[in-house]
Amino acid sequence: MGLIEDKALVEAALFVAGRPLSVKELSKALGIKSLDYLEKLIELIASEYAERKSAIEVVKVAGDKWVMQVKQEYSQRVIHLMPKPELRPGELKTLALIAYLQPVEQSKIIKLRGSQAYEHIKRLIEMGLIYAEPYERTKLLGTTQKFAELYGFPENDPNIIKEAFKKVIHAEYSDLMEKIEKGEKKGKREEEGEES
C-alpha cells in the first residue's frame, strides 16, 4: 500500500478502537512494520485534524499511546448522545475501585476483587475506560478521558474522580472498604516495624 492508503488505515484503526493505542499495537494490528513510519503517519493525521479545526483530535496520551477523541470543549455538549457501556455488576465494581484508588497497581485490585478481576480489567481496557501501563512486576491502572466523558466529569482528573467515587465505594462496597482499610493499616504497621 501507499502513503495515502496507509494513512487512511491508521485513521480507521484509531477511530474504531475507541481507546488509546500504542504504536506497537497499531503495527501488530495493521501489519505495518516500521514504527517510525507509523508514528509519522499518526503525527500527520493529528496535524491534519488540528489544521482543519475539527471537533475531533488525535493526541498522545498515557506516555506512548495515541487516541482519536472529541475535543473537550465539544464533548460536554454531546455527552448525552454517547451510549453508556453495558457493564456487568462485577465489572462495574472493579471499575469503581480503579477509579477510586487510581493510579493503582493491578495486583492490589486482584487482591481485593479476586482472580475474576483479570477478565474485568481486560474488558475495561478494551472498552477504553481504563489504561494499564507496565509498573515494576505488575501494571498501573487508571481511568481514561473516555471514562471521564461517559460518566460526566469535566476532565480525567484522578482527584475529582476519586472524590466522586468515595461516596459510591463507601455506600455500595463497604466490604471492600474494610479490606482496603485493613490492608492500609497492615502496610503502615509493616513500615513502622522496618523503621524500628
Contact map, one row per residue, 1 for C-alpha under 8 A:
1110110000000000000000000000000000000000000000000000000000000000000000000000000000000000000000000000000000000000000000000000000000000000000000000000000000000000000000000000000000000000000000000000
1111110000000000000000000000000000000000000000000000000000000000000000000000000000000000000000000000000000000000000000000000000000000000000000000000000000000000000000000000000000000000000000000000
1111111000000000000000000000000000000000000000000000000000000000000000000000000000000000000000000000000000000000000000000000000000000000000000000000000000000000000000000000000000000000000000000000
0111111100000000000000000000000000000000000000000000000000000000000000000000000000000000000000000000000000000000000000000000000000000000000000000000000000000000000000000000000000000000000000000000
1111111110000000000000000000000000000000000000000000000000000000000000000000000000000000000000000000000000000000000000000000000000000000000000000000000000000000000000000000000000000000000000000000
1111111111000000000000000000000000000000100000000000000000000000000000000000000000000000000000000000000000000000000000000000000000000000000000000000000000000000000000000000000000000000000000000000
0011111111100000000000000000000000000000110010000000000000000000000000000000000000000000000000000000000000000000000000000000000000000000000000000000000000000000000000000000000000000000000000000000
0001111111110000000000000000000000000000000000000000000000000000000000000000000000000000000000000000000000000000000000000000000000000000000000000000000000000000000000000000000000000000000000000000
0000111111111000000000000000010000000000000000000000000000000000000000000000000000000000000000000000000000000000000000000000000000000000000000000000000000000000000000000000000000000000000000000000
0000011111111100000000000100010000000000110000000000000000000000000000000000000000000000000000000000000000000000000000000000000000000000000000000000000000000000000000000000000000000000000000000000
0000001111111110000000000000000000000000010010000000000000000000000000000000000000000000000000000000000000000000000000000000000000000000000000000000000000000000000000000000000000000000000000000000
0000000111111111000000000000000000000000000000000000000000000000000000000000000000000000000000000000000000000000000000000000000000000000000000000000000000000000000000000000000000000000000000000000
0000000011111111100000000100000000000000000000000000000000000000000000000000000000000000000000000000000000000000000000000000000000000000000000000000000000000000000000000000000000000000000000000000
0000000001111111111110000000000000000000000000000000000000000000011100000000000000000000000000000000000000000000000000000000000000000000000000000000000000000000000000000000000000000000000000000000
0000000000111111110000000000000000000000000000000000000000000000000100000000000000000000000000000000000000000000000000000000000000000000000000000000000000000000000000000000000000000000000000000000
0000000000011111110000000000000000000000000000000000000000000000000000000000000000000000000000000000000000000000000000000000000000000000000000000000000000000000000000000000000000000000000000000000
0000000000001111111110000000000000000000000000000000000000000000000000000000000000000000000000000000000000000000000000000000000000000000000000000000000000000000000000000000000000000000000000000000
0000000000000111111100000000000000000000000000000000000000000000001110000000000000000000000000000000000000000000000000000000001100000000000000000000000000000000000000000000000000000000000000000000
0000000000000100111110000000000000000000000000000000000000000000001100000000000000000000000000000000000000000000000000000000111110000000000000000100000000000000000000000000000000000000000000000000
0000000000000100111111000000000000000000000000000000000000001000111100000000000000000000000000000000000000000000000000000000000100100000000000000000000000000000000000000000000000000000000000000000
0000000000000100101111101100000000000000000000000000000000000000111000000000000000000000000000000000000000000000000000000000000000000000000000000000000000000000000000000000000000000000000000000000
0000000000000000000111111100000000000000000000000000000000000001110000000000000000000000000000000000000000000000000000000000000000000000000000000000000000000000000000000000000000000000000000000000
0000000000000000000011111110000000100110000000000000000000000001110000000000000000000000000000000000000000000000000000000000000000000000000000000000000000000000000000000000000000000000000000000000
0000000000000000000001111111000000100000000000000000000000000000000000000000000000000000000000000000000000000000000000000000000000000000000000000000000000000000000000000000000000000000000000000000
0000000000000000000011111111100000000000000000000000000000000000000000000000000000000000000000000000000000000000000000000000000000000000000000000000000000000000000000000000000000000000000000000000
0000000001001000000011111111111100000000000000000000000000000000000000000000000000000000000000000000000000000000000000000000000000000000000000000000000000000000000000000000000000000000000000000000
0000000000000000000000111111111111100100000000000000000000000000000000000000000000000000000000000000000000000000000000000000000000000000000000000000000000000000000000000000000000000000000000000000
0000000000000000000000011111111110000000000000000000000000000000000000000000000000000000000000000000000000000000000000000000000000000000000000000000000000000000000000000000000000000000000000000000
0000000000000000000000001111111000000000000000000000000000000000000000000000000000000000000000000000000000000000000000000000000000000000000000000000000000000000000000000000000000000000000000000000
0000000011000000000000000111111100000000000000000000000000000000000000000000000000000000000000000000000000000000000000000000000000000000000000000000000000000000000000000000000000000000000000000000
0000000000000000000000000111111110000000000000000000000000000000000000000000000000000000000000000000000000000000000000000000000000000000000000000000000000000000000000000000000000000000000000000000
0000000000000000000000000111011111100100000000000000000000000000000000000000000000000000000000000000000000000000000000000000000000000000000000000000000000000000000000000000000000000000000000000000
0000000000000000000000000011001111100000000000000000000000000000000000000000000000000000000000000000000000000000000000000000000000000000000000000000000000000000000000000000000000000000000000000000
0000000000000000000000000010000111111100000000000000000000000000000000000000000000000000000000000000000000000000000000000000000000000000000000000000000000000000000000000000000000000000000000000000
0000000000000000000000110010000111111110000000000000000000000000000000000000000000000000000000000000000000000000000000000000000000000000000000000000000000000000000000000000000000000000000000000000
0000000000000000000000000000000001111111000000000000000000000000000000000000000000000000000000000000000000000000000000000000000000000000000000000000000000000000000000000000000000000000000000000000
0000000000000000000000000000000001111111100000000000000000000000000000000000000000000000000000000000000000000000000000000000000000000000000000000000000000000000000000000000000000000000000000000000
0000000000000000000000100010000101111111110000000000000000000000000000000000000000000000000000000000000000000000000000000000000000000000000000000000000000000000000000000000000000000000000000000000
0000000000000000000000100000000000111111111000000000000000000000000000000000000000000000000000000000000000000000000000000000000000000000000000000000000000000000000000000000000000000000000000000000
0000000000000000000000000000000000011111111100000000000000000000000000000000000000000000000000000000000000000000000000000000000000000000000000000000000000000000000000000000000000000000000000000000
0000011001000000000000000000000000001111111110000000000000000000000000000000000000000000000000000000000000000000000000000000000000000000000000000000000000000000000000000000000000000000000000000000
0000001001100000000000000000000000000111111111000000000001000000010000000000000000000000000000000000000000000000000000000000000000000000000000000000000000000000000000000000000000000000000000000000
0000000000000000000000000000000000000011111111100000000000000000000000000000000000000000000000000000000000000000000000000000000000000000000000000000000000000000000000000000000000000000000000000000
0000000000000000000000000000000000000001111111110000000000000000000000000000000000000000000000000000000000000000000000000000000000000000000000000000000000000000000000000000000000000000000000000000
0000001000100000000000000000000000000000111111111000000001000000000000000000000000000000000000000000000000000000000000000000000000000000000000000000000000000000000000000000000000000000000000000000
0000000000000000000000000000000000000000011111111100000011100000000000000000000000000000000000000000000000000000000000000000000000000000000000000000000000000000000000000000000000000000000000000000
0000000000000000000000000000000000000000001111111110000000000000000000000000000000000000000000000000000000000000000000000000000000000000000000000000000000000000000000000000000000000000000000000000
0000000000000000000000000000000000000000000111111111000000000000000000000000000000000000000000000000000000000000000000000000000000000000000000000000000000000000000000000000000000000000000000000000
0000000000000000000000000000000000000000000011111111110111000000000000000000000000000000000000000000000000000000000000000000000000000000000000000000000000000000000000000000000000000000000000000000
0000000000000000000000000000000000000000000001111111110010000000000000000000000000000000000000000000000000000000000000000000000000000000000000000000000000000000000000000000000000000000000000000000
0000000000000000000000000000000000000000000000111111110000000000000000000000000000000000000000000000000000000000000000000000000000000000000000000000000000000000000000000000000000000000000000000000
0000000000000000000000000000000000000000000000011111110000000000000000000000000000000000000000000000000000000000000000000000000000000000000000000000000000000000000000000000000000000000000000000000
0000000000000000000000000000000000000000000000001111111000000000000000000000000000000000000000000000000000000000000000000000000000000000000000000000000000000000000000000000000000000000000000000000
0000000000000000000000000000000000000000000000001111111110000000000000000000000000000000000000000000000000000000000000000000000000000000000000000000000000000000000000000000000000000000000000000000
0000000000000000000000000000000000000000000000000000111110000000000001100100000000000000000000000000000000000000000000000000000000000000000000000000000000000000000000000000000000000000000000000000
0000000000000000000000000000000000000000000000001000011111000000000111100000000000000000000000000000000000000000000000000000000000000000000000000000000000000000000000000000000000000000000000000000
0000000000000000000000000000000000000000000001001100011111100000000111100000000000000000000000000000000000000000000000000000000000000000000000000000000000000000000000000000000000000000000000000000
0000000000000000000000000000000000000000010011001000000111110000011110000000000000000000000000000000000000000000000000000000000000000000000000000000000000000000000000000000000000000000000000000000
0000000000000000000000000000000000000000000001000000000011111000011100000000000000000000000000000000000000000000000000000000000000000000000000000000000000000000000000000000000000000000000000000000
0000000000000000000000000000000000000000000000000000000001111111111000000000000000000000000000000000000000000000000000000000000000000000000000000000000000000000000000000000000000000000000000000000
0000000000000000000100000000000000000000000000000000000000111111111000000000000000000000000000000000000000000000000000000000000000000000000000000000000000000000000000000000000000000000000000000000
0000000000000000000000000000000000000000000000000000000000011111100000000000000000000000000000000000000000000000000000000000000000101000000000000000000000000000000000000000000000000000000000000000
0000000000000000000000000000000000000000000000000000000000011111100000000000000000000000000000000000000000000000000000000000000000000000000000000000000000000000000000000000000000000000000000000000
0000000000000000000001100000000000000000000000000000000000011111110000000000000000000000000000000000000000000000000000000000000000000000000000000000000000000000000000000000000000000000000000000000
0000000000000000000111100000000000000000000000000000000000011111111000000000000000000000000000000000000000000000000000000000000000000000000000000000000000000000000000000000000000000000000000000000
0000000000000100000111100000000000000000010000000000000001111001111100000000000000000000000000000000000000000000000000000000000000000000000000000000000000000000000000000000000000000000000000000000
0000000000000100011110000000000000000000000000000000000001111000111110000000000000000000000000000000000000000000000000000000000000000000000000000000000000000000000000000000000000000000000000000000
0000000000000110011100000000000000000000000000000000000111100000011111000000000000000000000000000000000000000000000000000000000000000000000000000000000000000000000000000000000000000000000000000000
0000000000000000010000000000000000000000000000000000000111000000001111100000000000000000000000000000000000000000000000000000000000000000000000000000000000000000000000000000000000000000000000000000
0000000000000000000000000000000000000000000000000000001110000000000111110110000000000000000000000000000000000000000000000000000000000000000000000000000000000000000000000000000000000000000000000000
0000000000000000000000000000000000000000000000000000001110000000000011111110000000000000000000000000000000000000000000000000000000000000000000000000000000000000000000000000000000000000000000000000
0000000000000000000000000000000000000000000000000000000000000000000001111111000000000000000000000000000000000000000000000000000000000000000000000000000001100000000000000000000000000000000000000000
0000000000000000000000000000000000000000000000000000000000000000000000111111100000000000000000000000000000000000000000000000000000000000000000000000000000000000000000000000000000000000000000000000
0000000000000000000000000000000000000000000000000000001000000000000001111111110000000000000000000000000000000000000000000000000000000000000000000000000000000000000000000000000000000000000000000000
0000000000000000000000000000000000000000000000000000000000000000000001111111111000000000000000000000000000000000000000000000000000000000000000000000100000000000000000000000000000000000000000000000
0000000000000000000000000000000000000000000000000000000000000000000000011111111000000000000000000000000000000000000000000000000000000000000000000000100101000000000000000000000000000000000000000000
0000000000000000000000000000000000000000000000000000000000000000000000001111111100000000000000000000000000000000000000000000000000000000000000000000000000000000000000000000000000000000000000000000
0000000000000000000000000000000000000000000000000000000000000000000000000111111111000000000000000000000000000000000000000000000000000000000000000000000000000000000000000000000000000000000000000000
0000000000000000000000000000000000000000000000000000000000000000000000000011111111000000000000000000000000000000000000000000000000000000000000000000110100000000000000000000000000000000000000000000
0000000000000000000000000000000000000000000000000000000000000000000000000000111111100000000000000000000000000000000000000000000000000000000000000000000000000000000000000000000000000000000000000000
0000000000000000000000000000000000000000000000000000000000000000000000000000011111100000000000000000000000000000000000000000000000000000000000000000000000000000000000000000000000000000000000000000
0000000000000000000000000000000000000000000000000000000000000000000000000000011111110000000000000000000000000000000000000000000000000000000000000000010000000000000000000000000000000000000000000000
0000000000000000000000000000000000000000000000000000000000000000000000000000000111111000000000000000000000000000000000000000000000000000000000000000000000000000000000000000000000000000000000000000
0000000000000000000000000000000000000000000000000000000000000000000000000000000001111100000000000000000000000000000000000000000000000000000000000000010000000000000000000000000000000000000000000000
0000000000000000000000000000000000000000000000000000000000000000000000000000000000111110000000000000000000000000000000000000001000000000000000000000000000000000000000000000000000000000000000000000
0000000000000000000000000000000000000000000000000000000000000000000000000000000000011111000000000000000000000000000000000000000000000000000000000000000000000000000000000000000000000000000000000000
0000000000000000000000000000000000000000000000000000000000000000000000000000000000001111101100000000000000000000000000000000000000000000000000000000000000000000000000000000000000000000000000000000
0000000000000000000000000000000000000000000000000000000000000000000000000000000000000111111100000000000000000000000000000000000000000000000000000000000000000000000000000000000000000000000000000000
0000000000000000000000000000000000000000000000000000000000000000000000000000000000000011111110000000000000000000000000000000000000000000000000000000000000000000000000000000000000000000000000000000
0000000000000000000000000000000000000000000000000000000000000000000000000000000000000001111111000000000000000000000010010000000000000000000000000000000000000000000000000000000000000000000000000000
0000000000000000000000000000000000000000000000000000000000000000000000000000000000000011111111100000000000000000000010011001000000000000000000000000000000000000000000000000000000000000000000000000
0000000000000000000000000000000000000000000000000000000000000000000000000000000000000011111111110000000000000000000000000000000000000000000000000000000000000000000000000000000000000000000000000000
0000000000000000000000000000000000000000000000000000000000000000000000000000000000000000111111111000000000000000000000000000000000000000000000000000000000000000000000000000100000000000000000000000
0000000000000000000000000000000000000000000000000000000000000000000000000000000000000000011111111100000000001000100010011000000000000000000000000000000000000000000000000000000000000000000000000000
0000000000000000000000000000000000000000000000000000000000000000000000000000000000000000001111111110000000000000000000001001000000000000000000000000000000000000000000000000000000000000000000000000
0000000000000000000000000000000000000000000000000000000000000000000000000000000000000000000111111111000000000000000000000000000000000000000000000000000000000000000010011000000000000000000000000000
0000000000000000000000000000000000000000000000000000000000000000000000000000000000000000000011111111100000001000000000000000000000000000000000000000000000000000000000001000000000000000000000000000
0000000000000000000000000000000000000000000000000000000000000000000000000000000000000000000001111111111100001000000000000000000000000000000011100000000000000000000000000000000000000000000000000000
0000000000000000000000000000000000000000000000000000000000000000000000000000000000000000000000111111110000000000000000000000000000000000000001100000000000000100110010000000000000000000000000000000
0000000000000000000000000000000000000000000000000000000000000000000000000000000000000000000000011111110000000000000000000000000000000000000000000000000000000000111011001000000000000000000000000000
0000000000000000000000000000000000000000000000000000000000000000000000000000000000000000000000001111111100000000000000000000000000000000000000000000000000000000010000000000000000000000000000000000
0000000000000000000000000000000000000000000000000000000000000000000000000000000000000000000000000111111100000000000000000000000000000000000011100000000000000100010000000000000000000000000000000000
0000000000000000000000000000000000000000000000000000000000000000000000000000000000000000000000000100111110000000000000000000000000000000000111000000000000000100000000000000000000000000000000000000
0000000000000000000000000000000000000000000000000000000000000000000000000000000000000000000000000100111111011000000000000000000000000000000111000000000000000000000000000000000000000000000000000000
0000000000000000000000000000000000000000000000000000000000000000000000000000000000000000000000000000001111111000000000000000000000000010011110000000000000000000000000000000000000000000000000000000
0000000000000000000000000000000000000000000000000000000000000000000000000000000000000000000000000000000111111100000000000000000000000000011110000000000000000000000000000000000000000000000000000000
0000000000000000000000000000000000000000000000000000000000000000000000000000000000000000000000000000000011111110000000000000000000000000011000000000000000000000000000000000000000000000000000000000
0000000000000000000000000000000000000000000000000000000000000000000000000000000000000000000000000000000111111111000000000000000000000000000000000000000000000000000000000000000000000000000000000000
0000000000000000000000000000000000000000000000000000000000000000000000000000000000000000000001001100000111111111110010000000000000000000000000000000000000000000000000000000000000000000000000000000
0000000000000000000000000000000000000000000000000000000000000000000000000000000000000000000000000000000001111111111111000000000000000000000000000000000000000000000000000000000000000000000000000000
0000000000000000000000000000000000000000000000000000000000000000000000000000000000000000000000000000000000111111111000000000000000000000000000000000000000000000000000000000000000000000000000000000
0000000000000000000000000000000000000000000000000000000000000000000000000000000000000000000000000000000000011111110000000000000000000000000000000000000000000000000000000000000100110000000000000000
0000000000000000000000000000000000000000000000000000000000000000000000000000000000000000000001000000000000001111111110000000000000000000000000000000000000000000000000000000000000000000000000000000
0000000000000000000000000000000000000000000000000000000000000000000000000000000000000000000000000000000000001111111110000000000000000000000000000000000000000000000000000000000000000000000000000000
0000000000000000000000000000000000000000000000000000000000000000000000000000000000000000000000000000000000000110111111000000000000000000000000000000000000000000000000000000000000000000000000000000
0000000000000000000000000000000000000000000000000000000000000000000000000000000000000000000000000000000000000100111111110000000000000000000000000000000000000000000000000000000000000000000000000000
0000000000000000000000000000000000000000000000000000000000000000000000000000000000000000011001000000000000001100111111111000000000000000000000000000000000000000000000000000000000000000000000000000
0000000000000000000000000000000000000000000000000000000000000000000000000000000000000000000000000000000000000100001111111100000000000000000000000000000000000000000000000000000000000000000000000000
0000000000000000000000000000000000000000000000000000000000000000000000000000000000000000000000000000000000000000000111111110000000000000000000000000000000000000000000000000000000000000000000000000
0000000000000000000000000000000000000000000000000000000000000000000000000000000000000000011001000000000000000000000111111111000000000000000000000000000000000000000000000000000000000000000000000000
0000000000000000000000000000000000000000000000000000000000000000000000000000000000000000001001100000000000000000000011111111100001000000000000000000000000000000000000000000000000000000000000000000
0000000000000000000000000000000000000000000000000000000000000000000000000000000000000000000000000000000000000000000001111111110000000000000000000000000000000000000000000000000000000000000000000000
0000000000000000000000000000000000000000000000000000000000000000000000000000000000000000000000000000000000000000000000111111111000000000000000000000000000000000000000000000000000000000000000000000
0000000000000000000000000000000000000000000000000000000000000000000000000000000000000000001000100000000000000000000000011111111111000000000000000000000000000000000000000000000000000000000000000000
0000000000000000001000000000000000000000000000000000000000000000000000000000000000000000000000000000000000000000000000001111111111110000000000000000000000000000000000000000000000000000000000000000
0000000000000000001000000000000000000000000000000000000000000000000000000000000000000000000000000000000000000000000000000111111110000000000000000000000000000000000000000000000000000000000000000000
0000000000000000011000000000000000000000000000000000000000000000000000000000000000001000000000000000000000000000000000000011111111000000000000000000000000000000000000000000000000000000000000000000
0000000000000000011100000000000000000000000000000000000000000000000000000000000000000000000000000000000000000000000000000001111111100000000000010110000000000000000000000000000000000000000000000000
0000000000000000001000000000000000000000000000000000000000000000000000000000000000000000000000000000000000000000000000000001111111100000000000111110000000000000000000000000000000000000000000000000
0000000000000000000000000000000000000000000000000000000000000000000000000000000000000000000000000000000000000000000000001001101111110000000011110010000000000000000000000000000000000000000000000000
0000000000000000000100000000000000000000000000000000000000000100000000000000000000000000000000000000000000000000000000000000100111111000000111110000000000000000000000000000000000000000000000000000
0000000000000000000000000000000000000000000000000000000000000000000000000000000000000000000000000000000000000000000000000000100001111100001111000000000000000000000000000000000000000000000000000000
0000000000000000000000000000000000000000000000000000000000000100000000000000000000000000000000000000000000000000000000000000000000111110001110000000000000000000000000000000000000000000000000000000
0000000000000000000000000000000000000000000000000000000000000000000000000000000000000000000000000000000000000000000000000000000000011111111100000000000000000000000000000000000000000000000000000000
0000000000000000000000000000000000000000000000000000000000000000000000000000000000000000000000000000000010000000000000000000000000001111111100000000000000000000000000000000000000000000000000000000
0000000000000000000000000000000000000000000000000000000000000000000000000000000000000000000000000000000000000000000000000000000000000111111000000000000000000000000000000000000000000000000000000000
0000000000000000000000000000000000000000000000000000000000000000000000000000000000000000000000000000000000000000000000000000000000000111111000000000000000000000000000000000000000000000000000000000
0000000000000000000000000000000000000000000000000000000000000000000000000000000000000000000000000000000011100000000000000000000000000111111100000000000000000000000000000000000000000000000000000000
0000000000000000000000000000000000000000000000000000000000000000000000000000000000000000000000000000000011100000000000000000000000011111111110000000000000000000000000000000000000000000000000000000
0000000000000000000000000000000000000000000000000000000000000000000000000000000000000000000000000000001111000000000000000000000000111110011111000000000000000000000000000000000000000000000000000000
0000000000000000000000000000000000000000000000000000000000000000000000000000000000000000000000000100011111000000000000000000000001111000001111100000000000000000000000000000000000000000000000000000
0000000000000000000000000000000000000000000000000000000000000000000000000000000000000000000000000110011100000000000000000000000001110000000111110000000000000000000000000000000000000000000000000000
0000000000000000000000000000000000000000000000000000000000000000000000000000000000000000000000000110010000000000000000000000000011100000000011111011000000010100000000000000000000000000000000000000
0000000000000000000000000000000000000000000000000000000000000000000000000000000000000000000000000000000000000000000000000000000111100000000001111111000000010000000000000000000000000000000000000000
0000000000000000000000000000000000000000000000000000000000000000000000000000000000000000000000000000000000000000000000000000000010000000000000111111100000110000000000000000000000000000000000000000
0000000000000000001000000000000000000000000000000000000000000000000000000000000000000000000000000000000000000000000000000000000110000000000000011111110000000000000000000000000000000000000000000000
0000000000000000000000000000000000000000000000000000000000000000000000000000000000000000000000000000000000000000000000000000000111000000000000111111111000010000000000000000000000000000000000000000
0000000000000000000000000000000000000000000000000000000000000000000000000000000000000000000000000000000000000000000000000000000000000000000000111111111111110000000000000000000000000000000000000000
0000000000000000000000000000000000000000000000000000000000000000000000000011001000000000000000000000000000000000000000000000000000000000000000001111111111100000000000000000000000000000000000000000
0000000000000000000000000000000000000000000000000000000000000000000000000000001001010000000000000000000000000000000000000000000000000000000000000111111110000000000000000000000000000000000000000000
0000000000000000000000000000000000000000000000000000000000000000000000000000000000000000000000000000000000000000000000000000000000000000000000000011111110000000000000000000000000000000000000000000
0000000000000000000000000000000000000000000000000000000000000000000000000001001000000000000000000000000000000000000000000000000000000000000000000001111111000000000000000000000000000000000000000000
0000000000000000000000000000000000000000000000000000000000000000000000000000000000000000000000000000000000000000000000000000000000000000000000000001111111110000100000000000000000000000000000000000
0000000000000000000000000000000000000000000000000000000000000000000000010001000000000000000000000000000000000000000000000000000000000000000000000001100111110000000000000000000000000000000000000000
0000000000000000000000000000000000000000000000000000000000000000000000010000000000000000000000000000000000000000000000000000000000000000000000001001100011111000000000000000000000000000000000000000
0000000000000000000000000000000000000000000000000000000000000000000000000000000000000000000000000000000000000000000000000000000000000000000000111011000011111100100000000000000000000000000000000000
0000000000000000000000000000000000000000000000000000000000000000000000000000000000000000000000000000000000000000000000000000000000000000000000000000000000111111100000000000000000000000000000000000
0000000000000000000000000000000000000000000000000000000000000000000000000000000000000000000000000010011000000000000000000000000000000000000000100000000000011111110000000000000000000000000000000000
0000000000000000000000000000000000000000000000000000000000000000000000000000000000000000000000000000000000000000000000000000000000000000000000000000000000001111111000000000000000000000000000000000
0000000000000000000000000000000000000000000000000000000000000000000000000000000000000000000000000000000000000000000000000000000000000000000000000000000000001111111100000000000000000000000000000000
0000000000000000000000000000000000000000000000000000000000000000000000000000000000000000000000000011000000000000000000000000000000000000000000000000000010011111111110000000000000000000000000000000
0000000000000000000000000000000000000000000000000000000000000000000000000000000000000000000000000011110000000000000000000000000000000000000000000000000000000111111111000000000000000000000000000000
0000000000000000000000000000000000000000000000000000000000000000000000000000000000000000000000000001000000000000000000000000000000000000000000000000000000000011111111100000000000000000000000000000
0000000000000000000000000000000000000000000000000000000000000000000000000000000000000000000000000000000000000000000000000000000000000000000000000000000000000001111111110000000000000000000000000000
0000000000000000000000000000000000000000000000000000000000000000000000000000000000000000000000010011000000000000000000000000000000000000000000000000000000000000111111111000000000000000000000000000
0000000000000000000000000000000000000000000000000000000000000000000000000000000000000000000000000001000000000000000000000000000000000000000000000000000000000000011111111100000000000000000000000000
0000000000000000000000000000000000000000000000000000000000000000000000000000000000000000000000000000000000000000000000000000000000000000000000000000000000000000001111111110000000000000000000000000
0000000000000000000000000000000000000000000000000000000000000000000000000000000000000000000000010000000000000000000000000000000000000000000000000000000000000000000111111111100000000000000000000000
0000000000000000000000000000000000000000000000000000000000000000000000000000000000000000000000011001000000000000000000000000000000000000000000000000000000000000000011111111110110000000000000000000
0000000000000000000000000000000000000000000000000000000000000000000000000000000000000000000000000000000000000000000000000000000000000000000000000000000000000000000001111111110010000000000000000000
0000000000000000000000000000000000000000000000000000000000000000000000000000000000000000000000000000000000000000000000000000000000000000000000000000000000000000000000111111110000000000000000000000
0000000000000000000000000000000000000000000000000000000000000000000000000000000000000000000000000000000000000000000000000000000000000000000000000000000000000000000000011111110000000000000000000000
0000000000000000000000000000000000000000000000000000000000000000000000000000000000000000000010000000000000000000000000000000000000000000000000000000000000000000000000011111111110000000000000000000
0000000000000000000000000000000000000000000000000000000000000000000000000000000000000000000000000000000000000000000000000000000000000000000000000000000000000000000000001111111111000000000000000000
0000000000000000000000000000000000000000000000000000000000000000000000000000000000000000000000000000000000000000000000000000000000000000000000000000000000000000000000000000111111100000000000000000
0000000000000000000000000000000000000000000000000000000000000000000000000000000000000000000000000000000000000001000000000000000000000000000000000000000000000000000000001000111111110000000000000000
0000000000000000000000000000000000000000000000000000000000000000000000000000000000000000000000000000000000000000000000000000000000000000000000000000000000000000000000001100111111111000000000000000
0000000000000000000000000000000000000000000000000000000000000000000000000000000000000000000000000000000000000000000000000000000000000000000000000000000000000000000000000000011111111100000000000000
0000000000000000000000000000000000000000000000000000000000000000000000000000000000000000000000000000000000000001000000000000000000000000000000000000000000000000000000000000001111111110000000000000
0000000000000000000000000000000000000000000000000000000000000000000000000000000000000000000000000000000000000001000000000000000000000000000000000000000000000000000000000000000111111111000000000000
0000000000000000000000000000000000000000000000000000000000000000000000000000000000000000000000000000000000000000000000000000000000000000000000000000000000000000000000000000000011111111100000000000
0000000000000000000000000000000000000000000000000000000000000000000000000000000000000000000000000000000000000000000000000000000000000000000000000000000000000000000000000000000001111111110000000000
0000000000000000000000000000000000000000000000000000000000000000000000000000000000000000000000000000000000000000000000000000000000000000000000000000000000000000000000000000000000111111111000000000
0000000000000000000000000000000000000000000000000000000000000000000000000000000000000000000000000000000000000000000000000000000000000000000000000000000000000000000000000000000000011111111100000000
0000000000000000000000000000000000000000000000000000000000000000000000000000000000000000000000000000000000000000000000000000000000000000000000000000000000000000000000000000000000001111111110000000
0000000000000000000000000000000000000000000000000000000000000000000000000000000000000000000000000000000000000000000000000000000000000000000000000000000000000000000000000000000000000111111111000000
0000000000000000000000000000000000000000000000000000000000000000000000000000000000000000000000000000000000000000000000000000000000000000000000000000000000000000000000000000000000000011111111100000
0000000000000000000000000000000000000000000000000000000000000000000000000000000000000000000000000000000000000000000000000000000000000000000000000000000000000000000000000000000000000001111111110000
0000000000000000000000000000000000000000000000000000000000000000000000000000000000000000000000000000000000000000000000000000000000000000000000000000000000000000000000000000000000000000111111111000
0000000000000000000000000000000000000000000000000000000000000000000000000000000000000000000000000000000000000000000000000000000000000000000000000000000000000000000000000000000000000000011111111100
0000000000000000000000000000000000000000000000000000000000000000000000000000000000000000000000000000000000000000000000000000000000000000000000000000000000000000000000000000000000000000001111111110
0000000000000000000000000000000000000000000000000000000000000000000000000000000000000000000000000000000000000000000000000000000000000000000000000000000000000000000000000000000000000000000111111111
0000000000000000000000000000000000000000000000000000000000000000000000000000000000000000000000000000000000000000000000000000000000000000000000000000000000000000000000000000000000000000000011111111
0000000000000000000000000000000000000000000000000000000000000000000000000000000000000000000000000000000000000000000000000000000000000000000000000000000000000000000000000000000000000000000001111111
0000000000000000000000000000000000000000000000000000000000000000000000000000000000000000000000000000000000000000000000000000000000000000000000000000000000000000000000000000000000000000000000111111
0000000000000000000000000000000000000000000000000000000000000000000000000000000000000000000000000000000000000000000000000000000000000000000000000000000000000000000000000000000000000000000000011111
